[in-house]
Amino acid sequence: MSVGGRLLAACCANGGLSNNQIPTCPFTTISLQYTNTNTFVTGVMVYVSQIISSDHPGCDFSQFDALWDSDEGLTNSYTLNNVGTGNARWDLASTTIVSAGGGPVVRPGTNTIIGYAPTYKYRSLTFNRTSRFRSRSNGVNVGGQTTYDAGGCCSSSVFQFQFDDFVTPPVINETTPNSPATYGLQWVGVASERGVGLTLVLTASGIAAGPWVIEVSGGTLSLTNGSGSTTSHTGLLTTVVTAINAAGFFTATLGLDATTVCETQDLKVSKSNPISTNCTYSLYNIEIGDEIAPGSFHPSAGVGFPTRLFSPAPFFFDLRFNAAAEGLPNNAAGLETFMRRVWFPKLNSTGGVGTLQAVSNSYMGVTTARWSTTAGTSSLTYTLPTNDQRQLIVDTYSTVCIGCITGSPVPQFSPCDSFPSASTLSDGISPGQTCSDLIDCSGNPLGLFQCDCFGPPEWSLVRGWVKEQQVTITDAPVYRGTETISGRFELS
């Protein structure tokens, strides 16, 4: 249209959208790295649970020790420091321009959706994996055995008990761990077609009162008739529609691309030439090049928010920008701030002694179950189940003179038998029996036990044992391990 010309058509055709108007994405690299450790060190866990001692002259050993380990698994010690590391990188491989429809547009500085662009375009980026590596040790390994000696009264040899010493197993290096082959990033879009907020069509009364000038300026819609009389409207378009229709000069309709919360302040500044025909005159709330809100719900897409970072199966990462929830501006700047946030690996459980959480590939790609925007190292402490208490029993058997009796023979007691108490021994010998001495472990007589006895010559003294027992109970030690993971996932 030349300078000074008149508007010949009420509805101008949309101008084209240049690719230069479609926002570019500032990111070219995605990187990931983590270190997972599991430390469990106990020292010696074996302890003496029973001591039996006797002064019997036929014993090969004067003391017998019974050994036990606190975790009831024949373990002498744990010296573990399992470590797992991983890293991967994805670089920008391609960018394409994608067309879509129904993109939400918000009132600047708010999250209020004033309309949906009929069509819009955005850049879709693909990041291909360019490197990946993982090393790990996991579980425990028998690093040796510790032998303990113990003996019994009637044993001519030492009893040997072996307990395993557990250490960190060898490191495994992997050059092709499972991780996403690609990441996709859908960036901010812009409208490629105008959106209509309000339409006006002159009625017969309106034509008679024309020509009319329709103007939007300063958030106010003004309708000026042929005699120069102006009617102004502000506020919700739904209210404005009702008021205009009641006046009878125009048939007003809320535009197909406007929401019920769209207001006159959301209409684009415009001023018509005088019109006097009943063609449809459109007032626009969305202009070509207007930014599609990256952090608003996108109902027509059926998948939530239009901008996102995602990875395919089996990681199924799908990060969408919700501006209201994040407290960030609902625009490209807010989206960039959101996407620049660093993600940190987190433990959601611990497998216990020597087991790394990152032994699976689950940390080689970002998932919301494994990664969080909460900064810092993730750490969990666990304990090894042990006996609730330790019990040490000390039994001491002393040879004593029990008393003068008569009769023969006196029962002979092997030191390998259960030692009777003095009263049991006395009660077990009948009158009229003659005295006999004890035997050694091989059954040989040990000789008479010299005890004086006052009375008839047939009376003899019998040797026996008196048992003293001491029981000491202490709480079992608590063996604790610690697993930690640190690292970061970020776009740059």
Buried (B, 14 or more C-beta within 10 A) or exposed (E): EEEEEEBEEBEEEBEEBEEEBBBEBEBEEBBBBBBBBBBBEBEEBBBBBBBBBBEBEBBBBEBBBBBBBBBEEEBBBBBBEBBBBBBBBBEBEEEEEEEBEBBBBBBEEEBBBBBBBBBBBBBBBBBBBEEBBBBBBBBBBEBEEBEBEBBBBBBEEEBEBEBBBBBBBEEEEBEEBBBBEBBBBBBBBBBBBBBBBBBBBBBEEBBEBBBBBBBBEEEBBBBBBBEEEEBEBBBBBBEBBEEBBEBEBBBBBBBEBBBEBBBBBBBBEBEBEBBEEBEEBBBBBBBBBBBBBBBBBBEEBEEBBBBBBBBEEEBEBBBBBBBEEBEBBBBBEBBBEBBEBEBBBBBEEBBBBBBBBBBBBBBBBBBEEBBEEEEEBBBBEBEBEBBEEBEBBBBBBBBBBBBBBBBBEBEEBBBEEEBBEBEEBBEEBEEEBEBBBBBBBEEEEBEEBEBEBEEEEBBBBBBBBBBEEEEEEEEBBEBEBEBBBBBBBBBE
